[in-house]
Amino acid sequence: MAKQLDLDFTKARRDQTLPYAKGVDTSRAAASDARPTAGAIRVNIFRAILASQRRGYIADELVAEGLAYSQSASPRLQELRKMGLIVRTKRMRPTRTGKNAYVHVATEFYVPVEDD
Protein backbone atom coordinates (compact mmCIF):
# COMPACT_ATOMS: atom_id res chain seq x y z
CA MET A 1 0.00 0.00 0.00
CA ALA A 2 1.39 3.38 -0.98
CA LYS A 3 2.04 5.74 1.89
CA GLN A 4 -0.14 8.83 1.93
CA LEU A 5 1.76 12.08 1.73
CA ASP A 6 0.82 15.16 3.70
CA LEU A 7 0.78 17.93 1.11
CA ASP A 8 -0.32 20.63 3.52
CA PHE A 9 2.63 22.90 2.80
CA THR A 10 0.84 25.47 0.70
CA LYS A 11 0.81 28.20 3.33
CA ALA A 12 4.05 29.83 4.38
CA ARG A 13 4.35 30.39 8.10
CA ARG A 14 4.90 34.00 9.15
CA ASP A 15 8.28 33.19 10.65
CA GLN A 16 9.40 31.19 7.59
CA THR A 17 11.96 32.95 5.42
CA LEU A 18 12.85 31.75 1.96
CA PRO A 19 16.57 31.63 1.14
CA TYR A 20 18.14 34.79 -0.24
CA ALA A 21 21.63 36.14 -0.95
CA LYS A 22 22.86 37.71 2.29
CA GLY A 23 23.66 41.40 1.99
CA VAL A 24 21.68 41.82 -1.24
CA ASP A 25 18.54 43.89 -0.63
CA THR A 26 16.89 42.94 -3.92
CA SER A 27 17.36 39.23 -3.18
CA ARG A 28 15.82 39.62 0.26
CA ALA A 29 12.86 41.53 -1.22
CA ALA A 30 12.35 38.86 -3.88
CA ALA A 31 12.33 36.13 -1.23
CA SER A 32 9.79 38.07 0.79
CA ASP A 33 7.55 38.58 -2.25
CA ALA A 34 7.73 34.88 -3.21
CA ARG A 35 6.83 33.57 0.23
CA PRO A 36 3.03 33.56 -0.21
CA THR A 37 3.16 31.68 -3.54
CA ALA A 38 6.11 29.35 -2.91
CA GLY A 39 3.96 26.69 -1.25
CA ALA A 40 1.43 26.59 -4.07
CA ILE A 41 4.19 26.35 -6.68
CA ARG A 42 5.86 23.61 -4.65
CA VAL A 43 2.62 21.59 -4.60
CA ASN A 44 2.11 22.00 -8.36
CA ILE A 45 5.67 20.93 -9.07
CA PHE A 46 5.44 17.92 -6.78
CA ARG A 47 2.14 16.80 -8.29
CA ALA A 48 3.60 17.02 -11.80
CA ILE A 49 6.72 15.08 -10.82
CA LEU A 50 4.64 12.46 -9.02
CA ALA A 51 2.30 12.07 -12.00
CA SER A 52 5.27 11.68 -14.38
CA GLN A 53 6.39 8.62 -12.41
CA ARG A 54 9.82 7.39 -13.65
CA ARG A 55 10.08 9.96 -16.45
CA GLY A 56 10.49 12.84 -14.00
CA TYR A 57 11.11 16.48 -14.85
CA ILE A 58 13.99 18.87 -15.34
CA ALA A 59 13.53 22.44 -14.07
CA ASP A 60 13.29 23.84 -17.59
CA GLU A 61 10.37 21.52 -18.43
CA LEU A 62 8.49 22.78 -15.37
CA VAL A 63 8.99 26.35 -16.59
CA ALA A 64 8.03 25.48 -20.18
CA GLU A 65 4.78 23.89 -18.96
CA GLY A 66 3.94 26.96 -16.87
CA LEU A 67 4.26 25.20 -13.51
CA ALA A 68 6.91 27.64 -12.24
CA TYR A 69 8.74 30.80 -13.20
CA SER A 70 12.35 30.40 -14.25
CA GLN A 71 13.53 31.99 -10.97
CA SER A 72 11.35 29.75 -8.80
CA ALA A 73 11.73 26.26 -10.30
CA SER A 74 15.16 25.41 -8.88
CA PRO A 75 14.48 26.70 -5.34
CA ARG A 76 11.21 24.72 -5.17
CA LEU A 77 12.98 21.57 -6.42
CA GLN A 78 15.64 22.04 -3.75
CA GLU A 79 12.96 22.40 -1.06
CA LEU A 80 11.20 19.23 -2.24
CA ARG A 81 14.54 17.37 -2.16
CA LYS A 82 15.17 18.56 1.41
CA MET A 83 11.68 17.37 2.35
CA GLY A 84 12.56 13.92 1.00
CA LEU A 85 9.73 13.99 -1.56
CA ILE A 86 11.88 13.97 -4.71
CA VAL A 87 15.34 12.79 -5.75
CA ARG A 88 17.71 14.34 -8.26
CA THR A 89 18.84 11.45 -10.41
CA LYS A 90 22.04 11.23 -12.42
CA ARG A 91 19.97 11.07 -15.61
CA MET A 92 20.02 14.22 -17.71
CA ARG A 93 17.94 15.72 -20.51
CA PRO A 94 18.60 18.77 -22.66
CA THR A 95 16.96 22.08 -21.81
CA ARG A 96 15.42 24.34 -24.45
CA THR A 97 18.85 25.93 -24.90
CA GLY A 98 20.55 22.57 -25.41
CA LYS A 99 22.32 22.37 -22.04
CA ASN A 100 21.89 19.19 -20.00
CA ALA A 101 19.94 19.28 -16.73
CA TYR A 102 19.31 16.68 -14.03
CA VAL A 103 16.03 14.79 -13.97
CA HIS A 104 14.04 14.84 -10.72
CA VAL A 105 11.67 11.99 -9.80
CA ALA A 106 9.36 11.36 -6.86
CA THR A 107 11.13 9.36 -4.17
CA GLU A 108 8.72 6.45 -4.56
CA PHE A 109 9.66 6.08 -8.25
CA TYR A 110 13.43 6.39 -7.78
CA VAL A 111 15.35 3.27 -8.81
CA PRO A 112 19.04 3.75 -7.87
CA VAL A 113 20.48 1.15 -10.24
CA GLU A 114 18.63 2.52 -13.27
CA ASP A 115 18.73 6.21 -12.34
CA ASP A 116 22.38 6.39 -11.34
MOCORVEN-V501546 format. One line per field, one symbol per residue. ss: DSSP state (~ for helix, > for strand, _ for the rest). phi: phi as a letter, one per 20 degrees, with the letter a starting at -180 (. if undefined). burial: 1 if it has 16 or more other C-alpha atoms within 10 Angstrom, else 0. A space follows every 10 residues. Layout:
BEGIN
ss = ???
phi = ???
burial = ???
END
This chain:
BEGIN
ss = __________ __________ ____~~~~~~ ~~~~~~~~~~ ~~~~~~~~~~ ~_____>_~~ ~~~~_____~ ~~~~~~~~~~ ~~___>>>>> >>>>_____> >>>>>>~~~_ _~~~~_
phi = .ffeeeeece dfffeedffb ffndgfffff ffffgfdgff fgffffffff fflffmbdgf ffffemeaeg edffffffff fffnecceee fccfefenee cfedcfgfdf cgfeed
burial = 0000000000 0100000100 0000000100 1001100111 1111110111 0001111111 1110001100 0111111011 1000111110 1100000000 1111111011 000010
END
